Amino acid sequence: MDDTTTPAAKRMRLRYAGNCRICEAALPAKTEAVYERETKTVRCLTHDHHVPEPVAEVDISEAGSSARREFERRKAAREQRIRDKHPRLGGLILALSDEPQSTTAWNAGAVGEERLGRRLNSLQSETCRILHDRRIPGSRANIDQLAVTPTGVYVIDAKRYSGRPQLRVEGGLLRPRVERLMVGRRDCTKLVDGVLKQIEIVRTIVGDPIPVHGVLCFVDADWPLIGGSFTTRDVQVLWPKRLQPTLGSPGALDADVIDRAHRDLATTLPSA
């Protein structure tokens, strides 16, 4: 039996360029070929007679796409309202006025997600699978980013806030301990609550054997030169460059488990 019918090999579109292990022919990225998991090599389809159908590629979506659409929708709706109310002066009013903060916040959020998304895309490999902007069924909420790695699934919430993230601890010996996430003078503790809810949703999809981690990634915050990252209620608070080695850490999950979890998440949490 041809060994492409075994779980050790599968037909797929290559994410990265390579060379056939048999004839050494160049295989550009996106070429259909057979990937051999045990040897981590590829070979041409011309060397196989019983190649199984290729596995469908996962649509990882675009980072910040839903936030970008909401910003554009609100901006267009405001422009239409002003032009309808002031047919002659609408253009001048728009030129001299700014978008309300409730609208610009969507743009800021989209930019933060897009910037983090580009960094995450550069990390993609057989053992680091990314998903962007996933819709939570039955809810208007979405998950900004997901990364499936050897150490588990990372639920990543991207934020573009000014100010320095800090952990404020209240209480202790005589009073209950309370942890608050502060960004500058702004109490952002609810962001931690949001990530914890997303973790529970992801955990029901991938199952208990796969660890699920929470991350709040502040893109433009005022981080100190030394240190700065911290953990509150098991949610890591850090910045994009600090996140990179975390996602690249070795762990117990192999490429097959990572691929299966990635596909399960993509199917259950569609693009927003």
Phi, psi and omega in degrees: 000138177295136186286358174285350178272358181267159179297346183283350181219147177211150177276136183198166170275128184289134174282333183228152179293152178201192179228141177299131182288344182266307183253357179064018177293145179289136179237100181296162175302144180079002174284141174284129181206179177255121178264127180258112187294319186296319181261351182057041177238171179233160176215156182295153174291338182293343180268004184232142181249345182229056182279126179293163179300144181295147177283133182299138178287150179271131175280108183279351178071183181248136179295135175074010186295319182289322177294322178295318179296320180294321177299312181296322179296313181294321179296315180293321180295318178296317179299318180295319179299315183293319180291325177292321183282327182231078184304324184272324186254004184304314180299319180293317179300317180295321181292328185263356182242156179261158174293145177295157182300327180297337177270314182295335178298325178292323178294316179299318179296319179297317180298317179298315179295320180296317181294316177294322180300320179297320179293317180295321179300327180290345181266354187298136178200185177298335183244017173213097183254135187245147169226141180243146165049069184258133182278136175271114182304139180078012183214158174272356182278163176219164175256125185299305184216149172228138175231127179252118188226175178299340180261005177126191179263134178250121175267113191244122177252115182270132179228142179242078182248149172271161182101170183261122175293134180216155176257121178252124182251127179240152181082194181153248186295312186259344180234155178301140178286129179234127178255131178237135175270117178248139171237104192065234177263006186266127177279112183246027183302328181297336177296322178295317178302319180297317179295320179299322177294320179294323178301316181296322178296314181295322182297324178291338181275313186271342179091161185297325183298338182262119179296144177237125184245150177251141181222131167253115185248109180268118190281315185244024183286166181271077181278144178288163180292327181237133180070208175113318181286153179203174180234134176228125183050043178071010175257123179282137178242117186202193181237168188305314183294327179287334179289328187304307179295333177297316181287339181267005183290144177290151180204189188273344185277130180269179186297325180293316179295319179298315180297317181295316179295321179299316180291321178298317180293318181296325181285317184282328180247088183292166178300138182285000000 
